[in-house]
Amino acid sequence: MKQQSAKIGVREYVSIAVLMVGTKATEDTPANLYSHVQNAAWMIPLLSAGFFFIPLYLLIKTMSLYEGKDLFSVIKKILGKYLGFMVCLVIFIINSFAVSFDTRTYTNIIRSFYFTTTPTLIIYAILMFICAYGAKKGLQHIGSVSYLIVFYAVVSLYVALWLGTKHANINSMFPLWGSGAFVLVKEGAQKVTIFADFFLLTMVLPYLKSNKAFKKGTWFSYIYICIQISMSILIFVCMFDESLGGTAYPFHTLIRYISLGQYIPNVEIIFFIIWIMAAFIRFTAFLYINALMFGNLFKIKDFEYLIPSLATIYLMLGFIPEAPINVSLQFKPIIWSTVGPMFAGISILLWLVALIRGEFKHAKNKNTM
Amino acid sequence: MQKTKTLCRLLLFFLMVCLLSGCWDREELEDKAYVIGLGLDRSKDKDKIKITMLLANPEVGSMQGGGGSTEKPREIITFDANDFIAAKATANSIISRNISYELLRIFVVSEEFARDSSFSTAFTDVLKDKEIRLNSYIAVSKEKASQYFMNNKPRMETRPHKYFQFMVSHGIENGLIPDSNLFRYFQTAERGSDLFLAMYTTAKRQKDPEIKREDEYTAGELNATGELDDTQFIGSAVFKSGVMFATLTGQETRTINILDDTTDIKDILVNIPDPFSDNKKQFAARIMKTENNKIKMNLKGITPKIFITIPLQIEIMSNPSMVNFAKQKNQHIIKKHIANHFEKGNIKLLKKTQTELKGIPYPLPVYSKKYFATIQEYKKFNWVKAYPRADIHVKVDIKMVDYGNRTRNAKRLGE
């Protein structure tokens, strides 16, 4: 199998990004944001996107110095062997926790809305098994599958939201500033975690056809996703009004509420199937990236064989919280408040070090020669 | 090598087939008993509630039955329980199949229980059950809910799920009952600034009710005779913080439904006093509401001022005093008269809500949100206290769609 040499194009890359980040509006993120800033929650994705733009721009600029190198190689090159290794290890570990608690959240959603009597462990194990199987197939497979379903995922999301607007009242989005402009900016800065996945996506840069494709794909999906998440949250706010604070998973409550006329009243299963496929892709991509990191850290060439064991470890990690409420109230806030700012910090640090060491000048000289 | 690979793949497929059944959540249609209506009453025991389950028989009316089945379309059981979630298990000692709330359409609460302060806490359990959908309706019955289901014997629509679906959705379209589903109930409870209206129903006709105008009745007051079911859905029960405390007639409910943009009313047929007749004749008209109301507010100062403009489209259906509407003057008169009529009705109702109910019967505070910059300011305004002293102006914008066919009275002999 010559998977290593296979590369993915812009459209596959964009679809992976859309499925990885765009699905955030369909889990507990809206409720989480609402509990902090009330009805101005829809502004947070826009603000966070604004805040995260600078680190991401600097990171991509720094990365472009090293044509065809992934994030970890660049970190090691810039920060040196030992410090670089430490930074990479921290990224890997934090990301591992993020993946395990995210998968647990999805398991909770599936269990509480659709498979109410099946034990959590079984649902979780099946989810991880499918993701591990997909991830082992390699990035090219992930890319083509996501390109296949991204259209359905996006369309079904819009159809669900459109049906939701029939029960929405636009006036619920006011008072415009929610609980105050200052709180808004503060939360916006903290919630850059929404877009932290773009930081991780720089790991797959060597598998893209060109550097230019990577840049184009990243910015396109970045802008699109920020609009999509913001719009979904706005519709949730307008529909649920003040009861959004008590609705843990608004998307799923919404699809259980809406109906296609009188004749087809209960339609959630249509949306659920597409949603779960998107979720599979999301974690497949996550698993793959994590395996890629691990392989890079410890210089393992055939890192694809690590995926099943990594998936098992994440399963065990994600199983530590006893009940869904512990996940969203104890464990996730820690991840939420650290990941984004930390990744932003690392990106800026990389750029600064590269600037001080004069890497940009070197590159310029090289080009002129 | 190739053979083992194929074998492995085949085994994998077989394994996946096992998963398809849905693991522990495997459900057999044959094995399910679907509860369509759930009645809630106060029990003799203080801590308990009385639960009535209306179960539908899926075999009746389905094509496969071919009409050969002689089973009854429904089954009703009543018993005392702690809450309606654990009651599912208790009910299994009577019902042979597995009880499911998956297709639950309507909650019927007796007025006695709805007026009890313990109702709102008992009812919050709805959110805890994963099978109950938020689009099921809540209705208040005049009598005990257990009696309500027993007395409700639809003649034509014997399948209970269809009966309640049609009854409720047409009632909402006519505006005679409010669109009171669970979603709106909890939304209102969470908002805490306005009142919630639930549909009012009864399966017991009043003895010798008086004759009123077409929509001024509440449930049970309409004197219909013939071969029919006694159940009536008209009017509404008013809830303040989750507990009922008043009722509204069908006409008042309709007025509120026209004021409230969040409900779906279709075209409504009403009678309006005829301005051209001397002996209190009324003409029939069709009202259509296609646009949203325009609401403007001035919330500074002690008395908040609220200006509501209601756009209505009117089609005149009858012409008892035989007016010639081709004349501009008559068109003008009738337009003004209709606008006046609706404005008066709205003002009267809103005055009633300000003085008697002391609360806003529909989510009006939501429209005020844009006049505030932050949540804190909005909360400080405190609608509950401000509403009774508010100065409300209602203006009705009439657009005439049609003045009706030009007809003449039959000529009397000798004229």
Interface residues (C-beta under 8 A of the other chain):
Chain A: Q38 N39 S112 F113 Y114 F115 T116 T117 T118 P119 I122 I123 I126 H167 N169 N171 S172 M173 F174 P175 L176 W177 G178 S179 G180 F240 D241 E242 S243 G245 G246 T253 R256 Y257 S259 Q262 P265 N266
Chain B: L19 G22 C23 W24 D25 L127 K130 E131 R133 L134 N135 Q165 S169 F183 F186 Q187 E190 R191 G192 D261 T262 P363 V366 Y367 K369 K370 Y371 F372 A373 T374 I375 Q376 E377 Y378
